Each structure stands twice: as structure tokens, then as C-alpha cells.
Amino acid sequence: MNYYRSLFIKLKKNGRIELFKTHRDQPDDEVTLETICDKLIIHGTAESVADQLLNFQEQVGPFGTLLYAGKTGRIARWDGDR
């Protein structure tokens, strides 16, 4: 959630809050961190994510590409070929 909080603050500060709007005429004050997390981020267990993706597809129609962006757990530092 820290990633989205940071992104939300930066976009709002620079007048780019429309990137988080669910429709073009949505008032800026309706775009909050909570609405972003509730409406625009698919997350949860594997079963929950599958259900959310199916629901999303029902709303928007078929889509060909799904971009996954995320971070889970701790990522160890790679030391290369030392």
C-alpha cells in the first residue's frame, strides 16, 4: 500500500489524479487512497484474484494482456559473479 500511497500523493500534487479515476467525469475529491485500493487493485489469495479477474472481464469484456506488478516478501541482494 505504501507504493500506491506514494504514487497517489505524487500524481495528485502534479495534477495527474485522472490516472486513478474510474470514469472521466469523476470529481477529484472522490479519488482517495481507499478508493484506489478498493476499485483499481486486484489482490488477495489465488482464488480471490481469479474471482476478481473474472468479474473484471465481465465488466470490461475480453482483454489480451494482463500486467502483473507487485512485490512479495523480501528480495535478496544478488552479488553477481563474485
PAZARO-551310 format. One record per residue (C-alpha): residue in three letters; x, y, z. Coordinates in steps of 0.25 Angstrom, whole numbers, padded with zeros to 4 digits, always signed. Layout:
ALAXYZ ...
# end
This chain:
MET+0000+0000+0000 ASN+0012+0009+0002 TYR+0015+0009-0013 TYR+0001+0013-0016 ARG+0001+0024-0005 SER+0014+0030-0011 LEU+0009+0029-0025 PHE-0005+0036-0021 ILE+0002+0047-0014 LYS+0011+0050-0026 LEU+0001+0049-0036 LYS-0009+0058-0028 LYS+0002+0068-0026 ASN+0005+0069-0040 GLY-0009+0070-0045 ARG-0010+0056-0051 ILE-0020+0050-0042 GLU-0029+0046-0054 LEU-0020+0034-0056 PHE-0027+0028-0044 LYS-0041+0032-0048 THR-0051+0021-0051 HIS-0058+0030-0061 ARG-0055+0043-0067 ASP-0065+0052-0060 GLN-0062+0047-0046 PRO-0059+0058-0037 ASP-0045+0059-0032 ASP-0049+0059-0017 GLU-0055+0045-0019 VAL-0041+0039-0023 THR-0035+0035-0010 LEU-0025+0024-0006 GLU-0036+0015-0001 THR-0044+0016-0014 ILE-0031+0013-0022 CYS-0028+0001-0014 ASP-0043-0004-0014 LYS-0046-0002-0028 LEU-0033-0002-0036 ILE-0024-0012-0030 ILE-0026-0027-0031 HIS-0020-0034-0019 GLY-0022-0046-0009 THR-0022-0061-0010 ALA-0021-0068-0023 GLU-0035-0072-0022 SER-0039-0057-0019 VAL-0031-0052-0030 ALA-0037-0061-0040 ASP-0051-0057-0036 GLN-0047-0042-0037 LEU-0041-0044-0051 LEU-0054-0052-0056 ASN-0062-0041-0050 PHE-0053-0030-0057 GLN-0054-0037-0070 GLU-0070-0038-0069 GLN-0069-0022-0067 VAL-0060-0018-0078 GLY-0060-0030-0088 PRO-0049-0039-0092 PHE-0035-0034-0091 GLY-0022-0040-0097 THR-0011-0036-0087 LEU-0010-0035-0072 LEU+0001-0027-0066 TYR+0006-0032-0052 ALA+0013-0023-0044 GLY+0016-0026-0029 LYS+0026-0029-0018 THR+0024-0040-0008 GLY+0033-0043+0003 ARG+0048-0039+0004 ILE+0056-0039-0009 ALA+0071-0044-0006 ARG+0082-0036-0012 TRP+0089-0042-0024 ASP+0104-0042-0023 GLY+0107-0045-0037 ASP+0119-0054-0041 ARG+0128-0051-0029 
# end
